[in-house]
Amino acid sequence: MSRLGPALGTLLVTVVLVTALISLVWTPFDVEQLNIGNKLQSPDATHWLGTDHFGRDILSMLMVGARLSLAVAMVAVGIGVGLGVPLGLLAAASPGSLVDEFVMRLNDLVFAFPALVIAILITAIHGPGAINAIIAIGIFNVPVFARLTRGAALSLWTREFVMAARVAGKGAARISVEHILPNLANLLIVQATIQFSLGILAEAGLSYVGLGAQPPLPSWGRMLAESQTLISISPHVAVFPGLAIVVTVLGLNLLGDSLRDRLDPRLSHER
């Protein structure tokens, strides 16, 4: 299983990524084209995954939905890394200081509001949409990376190579960039993979309650929301978006586990 997991995770993530890239240039049908006469068709030779209640091709919608989900999760994780890592390094460089205290209390404040609550607040001001979903998920990712970076960096500040850098006259900022951050890269990559899968779930959840991408742009979460009353009539309408979410998250989790095993020297030594 230890060998099957990484291979399966890589395969699933590759399939989803390739599907999203293909949707940029081609889909079997136009996702904005309504055909009420063909609504709720079961999978057949023309519509491989069937059609929804508006007659839209489900396969085409899943392909475009993959592009949206990956884009939202990727940008949201980028926000978390871009803001959280510098804050964590700044706090670790001066433990116990006012800066450290401010950063950690700010993290506690953000942690008190889940991504859904943040999205509701943003939506109340600017309205629902994919951009607001990205902002909400991104803000929630910031304290995750800030705490992780600070905790790991604190232990590195006591290492001999950091002391040597101090003796050489390097300042805290330079040491953080040149010595601390490179030693945190493996840990951050693994955490980014985990947050990426959580971002997929968060985007689906926000779209499910109507706070994510708005029509006519397809979203896996909204596809589930629109199909929940049709499960007894046409179960395929709900099954395929659900499978898309499960496959993507499963692939990312397996890939994250394999990266952790490869990049964590302690686990490598145990093997």
C-alpha positions as CSV (number, residue, x, y, z in Angstrom):
1,M,0.0,0.0,0.0
2,S,3.0,2.3,0.7
3,R,3.9,2.1,-3.0
4,L,0.4,2.1,-4.3
5,G,-0.7,5.2,-2.4
6,P,1.8,7.7,-4.1
7,A,1.2,6.2,-7.5
8,L,-2.6,6.4,-7.1
9,G,-2.5,9.9,-5.7
10,T,-0.3,11.1,-8.6
11,L,-2.5,9.4,-11.1
12,L,-5.7,10.9,-9.7
13,V,-4.3,14.4,-9.4
14,T,-2.8,14.2,-12.9
15,V,-6.2,13.1,-14.4
16,V,-8.0,16.1,-12.7
17,L,-5.3,18.5,-13.7
18,V,-5.2,17.3,-17.3
19,T,-9.0,17.5,-17.4
20,A,-9.0,21.1,-16.2
21,L,-6.4,22.0,-18.8
22,I,-8.3,20.4,-21.6
23,S,-11.4,22.4,-20.6
24,L,-9.5,25.6,-21.4
25,V,-9.6,24.8,-25.1
26,W,-12.3,22.1,-25.5
27,T,-15.4,20.6,-23.9
28,P,-17.9,18.1,-25.5
29,F,-20.7,20.6,-25.2
30,D,-21.1,24.3,-24.4
31,V,-21.7,24.5,-20.6
32,E,-23.9,27.5,-21.1
33,Q,-26.2,25.9,-23.7
34,L,-29.6,24.9,-22.3
35,N,-31.6,22.1,-23.9
36,I,-34.7,21.5,-21.8
37,G,-35.8,18.8,-24.3
38,N,-32.8,16.6,-23.2
39,K,-33.0,17.3,-19.5
40,L,-32.2,14.5,-17.0
41,Q,-31.0,12.1,-19.7
42,S,-29.1,9.0,-18.4
43,P,-25.5,8.4,-19.6
44,D,-25.4,7.4,-23.2
45,A,-23.1,7.5,-26.3
46,T,-23.8,11.2,-26.8
47,H,-23.7,12.4,-23.2
48,W,-21.3,10.1,-21.4
49,L,-22.3,11.2,-18.0
50,G,-25.9,12.3,-18.8
51,T,-27.5,15.7,-18.6
52,D,-28.8,17.8,-15.8
53,H,-32.2,19.4,-15.2
54,F,-31.5,22.1,-17.8
55,G,-30.2,19.6,-20.4
56,R,-26.6,20.6,-20.0
57,D,-23.9,18.0,-20.5
58,I,-22.6,16.9,-17.1
59,L,-19.2,15.8,-18.4
60,S,-18.6,19.3,-19.8
61,M,-19.7,20.9,-16.6
62,L,-17.4,18.7,-14.5
63,M,-14.5,19.6,-16.8
64,V,-15.0,23.3,-16.3
65,G,-15.8,22.8,-12.6
66,A,-12.4,21.1,-12.2
67,R,-10.7,24.2,-13.7
68,L,-12.6,26.4,-11.2
69,S,-12.0,24.3,-8.2
70,L,-8.2,24.0,-8.8
71,A,-7.9,27.7,-9.6
72,V,-9.7,28.8,-6.4
73,A,-7.7,26.3,-4.2
74,M,-4.4,27.2,-5.8
75,V,-4.8,31.0,-5.4
76,A,-6.2,30.6,-1.9
77,V,-3.2,28.5,-0.9
78,G,-0.9,31.1,-2.5
79,I,-2.5,33.8,-0.4
80,G,-2.0,31.7,2.7
81,V,1.7,31.0,1.9
82,G,2.4,34.5,0.7
83,L,1.1,36.2,3.9
84,G,1.4,33.4,6.5
85,V,5.0,32.4,5.9
86,P,6.4,35.9,6.3
87,L,4.3,36.6,9.4
88,G,5.5,33.3,10.9
89,L,9.1,34.1,10.1
90,L,8.7,37.6,11.6
91,A,7.2,36.2,14.8
92,A,9.9,33.5,15.2
93,A,12.7,36.1,14.7
94,S,11.6,37.9,17.8
95,P,9.9,35.5,20.2
96,G,8.1,37.0,23.1
97,S,8.2,40.5,21.6
98,L,5.2,42.8,20.8
99,V,5.5,41.7,17.1
100,D,5.3,38.1,18.0
101,E,2.3,38.7,20.3
102,F,0.5,40.7,17.7
103,V,1.0,38.1,15.0
104,M,-0.2,35.2,17.2
105,R,-3.3,37.1,18.6
106,L,-4.2,38.1,15.0
107,N,-4.0,34.4,14.0
108,D,-6.2,33.5,16.9
109,L,-8.7,36.1,15.8
110,V,-8.8,34.7,12.2
111,F,-9.1,31.2,13.5
112,A,-12.2,32.2,15.4
113,F,-14.0,32.7,12.1
114,P,-14.3,29.7,9.8
115,A,-14.0,30.2,6.0
116,L,-17.8,30.0,5.7
117,V,-18.3,32.8,8.2
118,I,-15.6,34.9,6.5
119,A,-17.3,34.3,3.1
120,I,-20.7,35.4,4.5
121,L,-19.1,38.6,5.8
122,I,-17.4,39.3,2.5
123,T,-20.6,38.4,0.5
124,A,-22.6,40.7,2.6
125,I,-20.4,43.6,1.5
126,H,-19.4,42.7,-2.1
127,G,-21.8,39.9,-3.1
128,P,-21.2,36.2,-3.9
129,G,-18.6,35.1,-6.4
130,A,-15.5,33.1,-7.1
131,I,-13.2,36.0,-6.1
132,N,-14.8,36.4,-2.8
133,A,-14.5,32.6,-2.2
134,I,-10.8,32.8,-2.9
135,I,-10.4,35.7,-0.5
136,A,-12.3,33.9,2.3
137,I,-10.4,30.6,1.9
138,G,-7.1,32.5,1.5
139,I,-7.7,34.5,4.7
140,F,-8.4,31.3,6.6
141,N,-5.1,29.7,5.3
142,V,-3.0,32.6,6.5
143,P,-2.9,31.6,10.2
144,V,-2.4,28.0,9.3
145,F,0.9,28.7,7.6
146,A,1.9,31.5,10.1
147,R,1.6,29.1,13.1
148,L,3.3,26.3,11.2
149,T,6.2,28.5,10.1
150,R,6.6,30.1,13.5
151,G,6.6,26.8,15.4
152,A,9.2,25.2,13.1
153,A,11.3,28.3,12.8
154,L,11.7,28.7,16.6
155,S,13.5,25.4,16.8
156,L,15.8,26.3,14.0
157,W,16.8,29.6,15.6
158,T,18.7,27.5,18.3
159,R,20.7,25.5,15.7
160,E,24.4,25.8,15.3
161,F,24.2,27.1,11.7
162,V,22.0,30.0,12.7
163,M,24.4,30.9,15.5
164,A,27.3,30.8,13.0
165,A,25.3,33.2,10.8
166,R,24.8,35.5,13.7
167,V,28.5,35.5,14.4
168,A,29.1,36.3,10.8
169,G,27.1,39.5,11.3
170,K,23.9,38.6,9.5
171,G,20.7,40.3,10.6
172,A,17.5,38.5,11.6
173,A,15.8,39.2,8.2
174,R,18.7,37.8,6.2
175,I,19.0,34.7,8.4
176,S,15.3,34.1,8.1
177,V,15.4,34.2,4.3
178,E,18.8,32.5,3.7
179,H,18.8,29.9,6.4
180,I,15.5,29.4,8.1
181,L,13.1,29.4,5.1
182,P,15.1,26.9,3.0
183,N,15.0,24.4,5.9
184,L,11.2,24.9,6.2
185,A,10.5,24.3,2.4
186,N,9.8,20.6,2.8
187,L,7.3,21.2,5.6
188,L,5.6,24.0,3.8
189,I,5.2,22.0,0.6
190,V,3.5,19.2,2.4
191,Q,1.2,21.6,4.3
192,A,0.4,23.4,1.0
193,T,-0.7,20.1,-0.5
194,I,-3.0,19.4,2.5
195,Q,-4.5,22.9,2.4
196,F,-5.0,22.5,-1.4
197,S,-7.3,19.5,-0.8
198,L,-9.1,21.5,2.0
199,G,-9.4,24.4,-0.4
200,I,-11.2,22.1,-2.9
201,L,-13.7,21.1,-0.2
202,A,-14.1,24.7,1.0
203,E,-14.8,25.9,-2.5
204,A,-17.4,23.2,-3.0
205,G,-19.0,24.0,0.3
206,L,-19.2,27.7,-0.4
207,S,-20.7,27.1,-3.8
208,Y,-23.1,24.6,-2.3
209,V,-24.6,27.3,-0.1
210,G,-24.5,29.9,-3.0
211,L,-21.5,31.9,-1.9
212,G,-19.0,30.6,-4.5
213,A,-19.0,30.9,-8.3
214,Q,-22.2,32.1,-9.7
215,P,-24.1,30.9,-12.8
216,P,-23.5,30.3,-15.6
217,L,-20.0,29.2,-14.5
218,P,-20.2,25.5,-13.4
219,S,-19.1,24.5,-9.9
220,W,-19.0,21.1,-8.4
221,G,-20.6,22.3,-5.1
222,R,-23.5,24.1,-6.9
223,M,-24.1,21.1,-9.1
224,L,-24.6,19.1,-5.9
225,A,-26.9,21.7,-4.5
226,E,-29.0,21.8,-7.6
227,S,-29.3,18.0,-7.8
228,Q,-30.1,17.2,-4.2
229,T,-33.9,17.1,-4.9
230,L,-33.3,14.9,-8.0
231,I,-31.4,12.0,-6.4
232,S,-34.5,9.7,-6.4
233,I,-35.3,10.6,-10.0
234,S,-31.9,10.9,-11.7
235,P,-29.1,9.9,-9.2
236,H,-26.4,10.4,-11.8
237,V,-26.9,14.2,-11.6
238,A,-25.6,14.1,-8.0
239,V,-23.3,11.1,-8.1
240,F,-20.8,12.4,-10.6
241,P,-20.1,15.8,-9.0
242,G,-19.7,14.1,-5.7
243,L,-17.3,11.6,-7.2
244,A,-15.3,14.4,-8.8
245,I,-14.8,16.0,-5.3
246,V,-14.0,12.7,-3.7
247,V,-11.5,11.7,-6.4
248,T,-9.7,15.1,-6.3
249,V,-9.5,15.3,-2.5
250,L,-8.4,11.6,-2.2
251,G,-5.7,12.1,-4.8
252,L,-4.3,15.2,-3.1
253,N,-4.4,13.6,0.3
254,L,-2.5,10.5,-1.0
255,L,0.0,12.8,-2.7
256,G,0.4,14.8,0.4
257,D,1.1,11.7,2.5
258,S,3.7,10.5,0.0
259,L,5.4,13.9,0.0
260,R,5.5,13.9,3.7
261,D,7.1,10.5,3.8
262,R,9.7,11.5,1.2
263,L,10.5,14.9,2.5
264,D,10.5,14.2,6.3
265,P,14.0,12.9,7.1
266,R,12.7,11.3,10.4
267,L,10.2,9.2,8.5
268,S,12.8,8.3,5.8
269,H,15.1,7.1,8.6
270,E,12.4,5.0,10.1
271,R,11.8,3.3,6.8
